[in-house]
Amino acid sequence: KPTLTGTIVVKGPPPSVSLAVSAPIVTYGGMTAISGTVSSLKANESVTILAQPYGSSAQQIATLVTGTNGTFTYSTAPTMLTTYTAKWKSATSQTVTVQVRPKITLARTSAHRAFAKVTATPSFAGRSIYLQHRSKFGQWVTVEKLKLGPNSGRIFTAPHVKGTTTYRVYMTT
């Protein structure tokens, strides 16, 4: 009577790595944290983080070592719309995207003059911003459309209004 013998090897699921972002939208210059977990849930595993800024190819920006329970975190300050992925062993995470909105500042330079600047990548030279003041009813009213100069800024004379007036500048998408 023939006898069959063999070995069964149970490998379990293939390696996987998760990825999440703490702030999917940041203001230019702001930070966000990218974090994830490797499926082995082990410490001291090597994870590679790749970033792909809009219009560019993906590039490695960090190699991390997992901590307790296979977790990792990386802080970054993207300068434009950027997609991130993590690689661990043969696994690649899903992508996470961080949008970057321009930083708009408004400062008084004298009693009636002000300076507005948009800081972002790429430049916003030639784009328009809108100067608004708060009405006595609490609504924002557009006072003037201002074209930004070559350094994405504009010095202008604020309209003189009797009493105290609150101004802001904004830009459309």
PAMI-494053 format. One record per residue (C-alpha): y, z, x; residue number from 1. Coordinates in steps of 0.02 Angstrom, whole numbers, padded with zeros to 5 digits. Example, Ala and Ser with C-alpha at 12.3 -4.5 7.8 and 13.67 -1.06 7.14 Angstrom:
2
<north->-00225&up->00390&east->00615&i->1>;
<north->-00053&up->00357&east->00684&i->2>;
This chain:
173
<north->00000&up->00000&east->00000&i->1>;
<north->00169&up->-00055&east->00079&i->2>;
<north->00306&up->00075&east->00110&i->3>;
<north->00490&up->00028&east->00114&i->4>;
<north->00616&up->00133&east->00209&i->5>;
<north->00803&up->00108&east->00231&i->6>;
<north->00971&up->00190&east->00254&i->7>;
<north->01113&up->00197&east->00130&i->8>;
<north->01287&up->00218&east->00203&i->9>;
<north->01423&up->00275&east->00083&i->10>;
<north->01592&up->00226&east->00153&i->11>;
<north->01706&up->00277&east->00010&i->12>;
<north->01863&up->00186&east->-00042&i->13>;
<north->01959&up->00081&east->00084&i->14>;
<north->02109&up->00161&east->00170&i->15>;
<north->02270&up->00160&east->00070&i->16>;
<north->02448&up->00220&east->00098&i->17>;
<north->02579&up->00261&east->-00033&i->18>;
<north->02767&up->00241&east->-00013&i->19>;
<north->02918&up->00304&east->-00111&i->20>;
<north->03105&up->00316&east->-00084&i->21>;
<north->03217&up->00465&east->-00128&i->22>;
<north->03371&up->00360&east->-00171&i->23>;
<north->03344&up->00179&east->-00224&i->24>;
<north->03533&up->00148&east->-00222&i->25>;
<north->03646&up->00216&east->-00085&i->26>;
<north->03830&up->00193&east->-00045&i->27>;
<north->03862&up->00107&east->00123&i->28>;
<north->03839&up->00238&east->00260&i->29>;
<north->03728&up->00345&east->00150&i->30>;
<north->03552&up->00403&east->00189&i->31>;
<north->03388&up->00389&east->00096&i->32>;
<north->03217&up->00463&east->00134&i->33>;
<north->03061&up->00356&east->00135&i->34>;
<north->02903&up->00458&east->00111&i->35>;
<north->02719&up->00431&east->00079&i->36>;
<north->02541&up->00489&east->00099&i->37>;
<north->02386&up->00415&east->00182&i->38>;
<north->02226&up->00419&east->00080&i->39>;
<north->02128&up->00520&east->00210&i->40>;
<north->02250&up->00664&east->00177&i->41>;
<north->02236&up->00707&east->00363&i->42>;
<north->02370&up->00760&east->00486&i->43>;
<north->02404&up->00667&east->00650&i->44>;
<north->02374&up->00493&east->00577&i->45>;
<north->02488&up->00355&east->00644&i->46>;
<north->02594&up->00263&east->00513&i->47>;
<north->02711&up->00117&east->00550&i->48>;
<north->02868&up->00088&east->00445&i->49>;
<north->02936&up->-00089&east->00427&i->50>;
<north->03107&up->-00138&east->00360&i->51>;
<north->03160&up->-00308&east->00296&i->52>;
<north->03348&up->-00322&east->00269&i->53>;
<north->03400&up->-00458&east->00145&i->54>;
<north->03393&up->-00630&east->00226&i->55>;
<north->03299&up->-00568&east->00380&i->56>;
<north->03118&up->-00548&east->00432&i->57>;
<north->03026&up->-00382&east->00429&i->58>;
<north->03034&up->-00277&east->00586&i->59>;
<north->02955&up->-00113&east->00639&i->60>;
<north->03082&up->00028&east->00634&i->61>;
<north->02973&up->00182&east->00662&i->62>;
<north->02801&up->00247&east->00705&i->63>;
<north->02769&up->00415&east->00624&i->64>;
<north->02631&up->00544&east->00633&i->65>;
<north->02571&up->00620&east->00470&i->66>;
<north->02590&up->00804&east->00437&i->67>;
<north->02493&up->00921&east->00324&i->68>;
<north->02395&up->00831&east->00187&i->69>;
<north->02429&up->00660&east->00266&i->70>;
<north->02613&up->00654&east->00217&i->71>;
<north->02757&up->00575&east->00312&i->72>;
<north->02945&up->00558&east->00289&i->73>;
<north->03076&up->00448&east->00374&i->74>;
<north->03265&up->00454&east->00345&i->75>;
<north->03365&up->00294&east->00358&i->76>;
<north->03538&up->00226&east->00320&i->77>;
<north->03518&up->00042&east->00271&i->78>;
<north->03674&up->-00067&east->00284&i->79>;
<north->03618&up->-00194&east->00155&i->80>;
<north->03481&up->-00225&east->00025&i->81>;
<north->03322&up->-00180&east->00121&i->82>;
<north->03137&up->-00181&east->00077&i->83>;
<north->03020&up->-00056&east->00163&i->84>;
<north->02831&up->-00051&east->00186&i->85>;
<north->02713&up->00067&east->00276&i->86>;
<north->02557&up->00019&east->00374&i->87>;
<north->02412&up->00134&east->00411&i->88>;
<north->02247&up->00073&east->00485&i->89>;
<north->02207&up->-00086&east->00385&i->90>;
<north->02313&up->-00034&east->00235&i->91>;
<north->02488&up->-00090&east->00187&i->92>;
<north->02586&up->00004&east->00054&i->93>;
<north->02676&up->-00070&east->-00093&i->94>;
<north->02856&up->-00113&east->-00052&i->95>;
<north->03006&up->-00005&east->-00097&i->96>;
<north->03182&up->-00074&east->-00104&i->97>;
<north->03346&up->00014&east->-00068&i->98>;
<north->03506&up->-00064&east->-00135&i->99>;
<north->03668&up->-00032&east->-00041&i->100>;
<north->03831&up->-00031&east->-00136&i->101>;
<north->03995&up->-00053&east->-00042&i->102>;
<north->04098&up->00100&east->00001&i->103>;
<north->04272&up->00084&east->-00074&i->104>;
<north->04410&up->00197&east->-00012&i->105>;
<north->04589&up->00218&east->-00073&i->106>;
<north->04720&up->00312&east->00029&i->107>;
<north->04906&up->00338&east->00014&i->108>;
<north->05003&up->00277&east->00167&i->109>;
<north->05178&up->00324&east->00106&i->110>;
<north->05265&up->00378&east->-00055&i->111>;
<north->05236&up->00210&east->-00139&i->112>;
<north->05113&up->00119&east->-00028&i->113>;
<north->04924&up->00133&east->-00024&i->114>;
<north->04778&up->00060&east->00072&i->115>;
<north->04613&up->00008&east->-00005&i->116>;
<north->04461&up->-00040&east->00098&i->117>;
<north->04286&up->-00100&east->00059&i->118>;
<north->04157&up->-00057&east->00192&i->119>;
<north->03992&up->-00150&east->00183&i->120>;
<north->03879&up->-00278&east->00264&i->121>;
<north->03925&up->-00420&east->00249&i->122>;
<north->04116&up->-00425&east->00244&i->123>;
<north->04206&up->-00430&east->00077&i->124>;
<north->04358&up->-00523&east->00147&i->125>;
<north->04433&up->-00638&east->00015&i->126>;
<north->04351&up->-00544&east->-00130&i->127>;
<north->04456&up->-00455&east->-00260&i->128>;
<north->04472&up->-00273&east->-00307&i->129>;
<north->04562&up->-00202&east->-00457&i->130>;
<north->04693&up->-00064&east->-00455&i->131>;
<north->04687&up->00045&east->-00611&i->132>;
<north->04781&up->00196&east->-00674&i->133>;
<north->04727&up->00325&east->-00800&i->134>;
<north->04821&up->00311&east->-00964&i->135>;
<north->04883&up->00462&east->-01059&i->136>;
<north->04731&up->00436&east->-01172&i->137>;
<north->04612&up->00456&east->-01024&i->138>;
<north->04563&up->00272&east->-01014&i->139>;
<north->04569&up->00167&east->-00855&i->140>;
<north->04694&up->00024&east->-00868&i->141>;
<north->04697&up->-00120&east->-00742&i->142>;
<north->04868&up->-00133&east->-00662&i->143>;
<north->04839&up->-00265&east->-00529&i->144>;
<north->04707&up->-00379&east->-00452&i->145>;
<north->04714&up->-00370&east->-00261&i->146>;
<north->04637&up->-00494&east->-00140&i->147>;
<north->04557&up->-00414&east->00013&i->148>;
<north->04615&up->-00468&east->00187&i->149>;
<north->04510&up->-00522&east->00338&i->150>;
<north->04451&up->-00342&east->00372&i->151>;
<north->04402&up->-00312&east->00189&i->152>;
<north->04559&up->-00207&east->00163&i->153>;
<north->04727&up->-00220&east->00077&i->154>;
<north->04892&up->-00126&east->00093&i->155>;
<north->04993&up->-00133&east->-00068&i->156>;
<north->05137&up->-00053&east->-00160&i->157>;
<north->05079&up->00053&east->-00305&i->158>;
<north->05179&up->00027&east->-00465&i->159>;
<north->05304&up->00169&east->-00487&i->160>;
<north->05269&up->00272&east->-00642&i->161>;
<north->05370&up->00423&east->-00698&i->162>;
<north->05270&up->00582&east->-00681&i->163>;
<north->05098&up->00603&east->-00603&i->164>;
<north->04979&up->00456&east->-00609&i->165>;
<north->04798&up->00444&east->-00553&i->166>;
<north->04746&up->00279&east->-00474&i->167>;
<north->04577&up->00208&east->-00428&i->168>;
<north->04513&up->00041&east->-00363&i->169>;
<north->04352&up->-00041&east->-00415&i->170>;
<north->04260&up->-00202&east->-00383&i->171>;
<north->04147&up->-00304&east->-00495&i->172>;
<north->03970&up->-00350&east->-00445&i->173>;
